[in-house]
Amino acid sequence: MKKNALLLGLIYCGWLTAQQVNFEEYDLPNGLHVILHQDNSVPIVTTSVLYHVGSKDENPERTGFAHFFEHLLFEGTKNIEKGKWFQIVTANGGSNNAYTTDDFTYYYENFPSNNLKLGLWMESERMLHPVIDQKGVDTQNEVVKEEKRLSYDNSPYGKWEEMVKANLFKVHPYKQTTIGEMAHLDAATLEEFRAFNKKYYIPNNAVLTVAGDLDIAETKQWIADYFGSIPPGTAIERSFPKEEPIQTTIRAEAFDPNIQVPALFMAYRTPGRNTRVARVLNMISTYLSQGKSSKLYKKLVDKKKMALEVAAFNIDNEDYGTYVVLALPMGETSLETLTAEMSNEVEKIQTELISEKDYQKLQNQFESNFVNSNSSIEGIANSLAEYYTFYGNTNLINTELETYRSITREEIRKVAQSYLQSNQRLELHYLPKSQKE
């Protein structure tokens, strides 16, 4: 048997398990939380900083700030010339990136391990010495506008998430988009940008993770040298309004000039990511739509030829989750027909236990997904940072799989009954603009 075929067999027989991830964590006096993971098997190292700031932390009249800072903090620092950040990284054999969510912003660099010191210095520069001036703001404003045009305004189905959030959330800032409103960025003053940086991009609102081929003692010394003198900021207090439960189906329409095939989105507001319910919903998503043998795909795409595509997934944010089931109709199939068919599959989970065979398959899929997500140094660094920040337990990188293994068929049925009722959801018809009267 070929090696890759053997590996695939081990995965789906449930024999492949995640290896123990050893780590050390501590706090600097300024409040910066540090996580170190040593793996000397490959001469690479990832340095990352997670800032606990996302679009939900923004002034509703100044949306888009967190994503804007994802770009702005690459502009340059006191000791890194404007426009030179990426040149320094690539010239030293590295790669880097960043991304923003509703809840956090994440920066990381991958370097050959002999350049770890450089990665630490660059991230300390970003935290301590960012240059926030009008020229940088104006430059990145144009960059963000172009991103919005390409990825949202002029992209097929580019605004589906914006429409779902706007209808599903009434008072919580999750109703805002991560990209934000361009008019808000245009109206913002330089002082407002500087105040946002001063409030959120501080050591006591961040997690520094270093993973890979490193020497623990040496790395600790470099971290103390580069980050220890950065002053802490004022402690951040968060208090967001609570949403009232959805008790009647919300029906809405949205129109997109960039599509010809409509789409159906059924979305539910669910508990946040640090709950057992969120884990169960992740399993239900996999059961419904992961792979060609999943229930929705097999029924609507393969067998009945009613849909071009189906998907189910849980956007598990910090305060609330957004559970989405979607489909694109095939031919003359109506969105109402798809609604009935997809609802029928959800109702089956609510009334019947999934089969033992499907349950074992689900367990194997989750085991495979979990192992794959932590199969790289970069993936491990990300997992460690998020487990600490949003779950308060970094060691979940070693125990989370056991939580999923403990979820029973009865629990899957109960969660579906409690959180996926038809009167608790949004039904969004996402239509071609040509259909608008």
BELQUI-V297869 format. One record per residue. RES is the residue in one small letter. PSI is psi in radians with two decimals (999 if undefined). Layout:
# BELQUI-V297869
res:RES psi:PSI
res:RES psi:PSI
This chain:
# BELQUI-V297869
res:m psi:2.38
res:k psi:2.67
res:k psi:-0.80
res:n psi:-0.57
res:a psi:-0.66
res:l psi:-0.76
res:l psi:-0.77
res:l psi:-0.71
res:g psi:-0.69
res:l psi:-0.72
res:i psi:-0.86
res:y psi:-0.07
res:c psi:0.00
res:g psi:0.37
res:w psi:-0.27
res:l psi:2.18
res:t psi:2.71
res:a psi:2.42
res:q psi:2.65
res:q psi:2.29
res:v psi:1.93
res:n psi:2.48
res:f psi:2.84
res:e psi:2.45
res:e psi:2.62
res:y psi:2.95
res:d psi:2.42
res:l psi:2.77
res:p psi:-0.46
res:n psi:0.04
res:g psi:-0.10
res:l psi:2.19
res:h psi:2.30
res:v psi:2.34
res:i psi:2.23
res:l psi:2.28
res:h psi:2.07
res:q psi:2.19
res:d psi:1.77
res:n psi:0.29
res:s psi:-0.49
res:v psi:2.40
res:p psi:1.00
res:i psi:2.77
res:v psi:2.47
res:t psi:2.27
res:t psi:2.18
res:s psi:2.65
res:v psi:2.14
res:l psi:2.09
res:y psi:2.26
res:h psi:1.19
res:v psi:2.22
res:g psi:-2.92
res:s psi:-0.40
res:k psi:-0.28
res:d psi:0.01
res:e psi:2.66
res:n psi:2.21
res:p psi:-0.25
res:e psi:0.02
res:r psi:0.91
res:t psi:2.72
res:g psi:0.00
res:f psi:-0.78
res:a psi:-0.81
res:h psi:-0.66
res:f psi:-0.73
res:f psi:-0.46
res:e psi:-0.69
res:h psi:-0.79
res:l psi:-0.60
res:l psi:0.15
res:f psi:-0.07
res:e psi:-0.70
res:g psi:2.96
res:t psi:-3.10
res:k psi:-0.61
res:n psi:0.05
res:i psi:2.00
res:e psi:2.54
res:k psi:2.26
res:g psi:0.06
res:k psi:-0.11
res:w psi:-0.97
res:f psi:-0.56
res:q psi:-0.74
res:i psi:-0.77
res:v psi:-0.91
res:t psi:-0.61
res:a psi:-0.36
res:n psi:0.40
res:g psi:0.34
res:g psi:3.09
res:s psi:2.73
res:n psi:2.86
res:n psi:-3.13
res:a psi:2.77
res:y psi:2.78
res:t psi:2.49
res:t psi:-3.03
res:d psi:-0.45
res:d psi:-0.39
res:f psi:2.88
res:t psi:2.36
res:y psi:2.17
res:y psi:2.50
res:y psi:2.68
res:e psi:2.44
res:n psi:2.18
res:f psi:2.72
res:p psi:2.51
res:s psi:-0.36
res:n psi:-0.05
res:n psi:0.36
res:l psi:-0.76
res:k psi:-0.66
res:l psi:-0.78
res:g psi:-0.74
res:l psi:-0.75
res:w psi:-0.74
res:m psi:-0.73
res:e psi:-0.58
res:s psi:-0.61
res:e psi:-0.72
res:r psi:-0.65
res:m psi:-0.68
res:l psi:-0.65
res:h psi:0.69
res:p psi:2.49
res:v psi:1.92
res:i psi:1.65
res:d psi:3.02
res:q psi:-0.60
res:k psi:-0.77
res:g psi:-0.71
res:v psi:-0.79
res:d psi:-0.70
res:t psi:-0.86
res:q psi:-0.43
res:n psi:-0.73
res:e psi:-0.64
res:v psi:-0.80
res:v psi:-0.69
res:k psi:-0.73
res:e psi:-0.68
res:e psi:-0.75
res:k psi:-0.72
res:r psi:-0.79
res:l psi:-0.76
res:s psi:-0.32
res:y psi:-1.14
res:d psi:-0.70
res:n psi:0.23
res:s psi:2.34
res:p psi:2.26
res:y psi:0.37
res:g psi:-0.35
res:k psi:0.27
res:w psi:-0.76
res:e psi:-0.67
res:e psi:-0.75
res:m psi:-0.69
res:v psi:-0.86
res:k psi:-0.72
res:a psi:-0.53
res:n psi:-0.48
res:l psi:-0.52
res:f psi:2.28
res:k psi:-0.65
res:v psi:-0.49
res:h psi:2.52
res:p psi:-0.05
res:y psi:-0.20
res:k psi:-0.27
res:q psi:2.76
res:t psi:2.69
res:t psi:-0.67
res:i psi:-0.50
res:g psi:-3.12
res:e psi:2.23
res:m psi:-0.55
res:a psi:-0.56
res:h psi:-0.71
res:l psi:-0.66
res:d psi:-0.64
res:a psi:-0.29
res:a psi:2.50
res:t psi:2.83
res:l psi:-0.65
res:e psi:-0.62
res:e psi:-0.70
res:f psi:-0.77
res:r psi:-0.65
res:a psi:-0.67
res:f psi:-0.74
res:n psi:-0.79
res:k psi:-0.56
res:k psi:-0.70
res:y psi:-0.48
res:y psi:1.15
res:i psi:2.72
res:p psi:-0.63
res:n psi:0.17
res:n psi:0.48
res:a psi:2.76
res:v psi:2.15
res:l psi:2.14
res:t psi:2.28
res:v psi:2.13
res:a psi:2.44
res:g psi:-2.55
res:d psi:1.55
res:l psi:2.78
res:d psi:2.12
res:i psi:-0.91
res:a psi:-0.77
res:e psi:-0.74
res:t psi:-0.72
res:k psi:-0.70
res:q psi:-0.76
res:w psi:-0.70
res:i psi:-0.77
res:a psi:-0.71
res:d psi:-0.75
res:y psi:-0.60
res:f psi:-0.35
res:g psi:-0.52
res:s psi:-0.05
res:i psi:2.16
res:p psi:2.53
res:p psi:2.80
res:g psi:-3.14
res:t psi:2.36
res:a psi:2.38
res:i psi:2.25
res:e psi:2.27
res:r psi:2.33
res:s psi:1.71
res:f psi:2.57
res:p psi:2.58
res:k psi:2.53
res:e psi:2.47
res:e psi:2.53
res:p psi:2.52
res:i psi:2.17
res:q psi:-0.23
res:t psi:2.38
res:t psi:2.26
res:i psi:2.15
res:r psi:2.26
res:a psi:2.81
res:e psi:2.61
res:a psi:2.64
res:f psi:2.36
res:d psi:2.09
res:p psi:-0.14
res:n psi:0.13
res:i psi:2.75
res:q psi:-0.42
res:v psi:2.18
res:p psi:3.01
res:a psi:2.65
res:l psi:2.26
res:f psi:2.09
res:m psi:2.07
res:a psi:2.45
res:y psi:2.43
res:r psi:2.15
res:t psi:2.97
res:p psi:2.74
res:g psi:3.04
res:r psi:-0.55
res:n psi:0.88
res:t psi:2.72
res:r psi:-0.57
res:v psi:-0.74
res:a psi:-0.68
res:r psi:-0.73
res:v psi:-0.72
res:l psi:-0.61
res:n psi:-0.67
res:m psi:-0.69
res:i psi:-0.68
res:s psi:-0.81
res:t psi:-0.74
res:y psi:-0.71
res:l psi:-0.64
res:s psi:0.02
res:q psi:2.00
res:g psi:2.84
res:k psi:-0.22
res:s psi:0.05
res:s psi:2.81
res:k psi:-0.86
res:l psi:-0.73
res:y psi:-0.83
res:k psi:-0.67
res:k psi:-0.92
res:l psi:-0.57
res:v psi:-0.86
res:d psi:-0.92
res:k psi:-1.00
res:k psi:-0.19
res:k psi:0.71
res:m psi:-0.36
res:a psi:2.51
res:l psi:-0.60
res:e psi:2.57
res:v psi:2.71
res:a psi:2.66
res:a psi:2.30
res:f psi:2.76
res:n psi:2.02
res:i psi:1.66
res:d psi:1.51
res:n psi:3.09
res:e psi:-0.85
res:d psi:-0.71
res:y psi:2.66
res:g psi:2.81
res:t psi:1.91
res:y psi:2.14
res:v psi:2.32
res:v psi:2.22
res:l psi:2.79
res:a psi:2.58
res:l psi:2.17
res:p psi:2.64
res:m psi:2.29
res:g psi:-2.20
res:e psi:0.13
res:t psi:2.27
res:s psi:2.77
res:l psi:-0.52
res:e psi:-0.68
res:t psi:-0.74
res:l psi:-0.69
res:t psi:-0.81
res:a psi:-0.73
res:e psi:-0.77
res:m psi:-0.67
res:s psi:-0.65
res:n psi:-0.70
res:e psi:-0.66
res:v psi:-0.72
res:e psi:-0.57
res:k psi:-0.69
res:i psi:-0.55
res:q psi:-0.47
res:t psi:-0.38
res:e psi:2.57
res:l psi:2.38
res:i psi:2.70
res:s psi:2.76
res:e psi:-0.67
res:k psi:-0.80
res:d psi:-0.63
res:y psi:-0.76
res:q psi:-0.70
res:k psi:-0.72
res:l psi:-0.77
res:q psi:-0.76
res:n psi:-0.70
res:q psi:-0.74
res:f psi:-0.65
res:e psi:-0.77
res:s psi:-0.79
res:n psi:-0.73
res:f psi:-0.78
res:v psi:-0.77
res:n psi:-0.65
res:s psi:-0.41
res:n psi:0.54
res:s psi:-0.09
res:s psi:2.77
res:i psi:-0.73
res:e psi:-0.76
res:g psi:-0.70
res:i psi:-0.77
res:a psi:-0.76
res:n psi:-0.80
res:s psi:-0.78
res:l psi:-0.78
res:a psi:-0.76
res:e psi:-0.67
res:y psi:-0.69
res:y psi:-0.85
res:t psi:-0.76
res:f psi:-0.19
res:y psi:-0.23
res:g psi:0.35
res:n psi:1.63
res:t psi:-0.53
res:n psi:-0.03
res:l psi:-0.36
res:i psi:-0.40
res:n psi:-0.30
res:t psi:-0.20
res:e psi:-0.64
res:l psi:-0.61
res:e psi:-0.60
res:t psi:-0.80
res:y psi:-0.66
res:r psi:-0.46
res:s psi:-0.18
res:i psi:2.24
res:t psi:2.92
res:r psi:-0.66
res:e psi:-0.65
res:e psi:-0.65
res:i psi:-0.78
res:r psi:-0.75
res:k psi:-0.74
res:v psi:-0.71
res:a psi:-0.70
res:q psi:-0.67
res:s psi:-0.57
res:y psi:-0.13
res:l psi:0.59
res:q psi:2.59
res:s psi:-0.48
res:n psi:0.00
res:q psi:0.29
res:r psi:2.92
res:l psi:2.34
res:e psi:1.83
res:l psi:2.12
res:h psi:1.94
res:y psi:1.88
res:l psi:2.71
res:p psi:2.48
res:k psi:-0.45
res:s psi:-0.34
res:q psi:-0.11
res:k psi:2.27
res:e psi:999
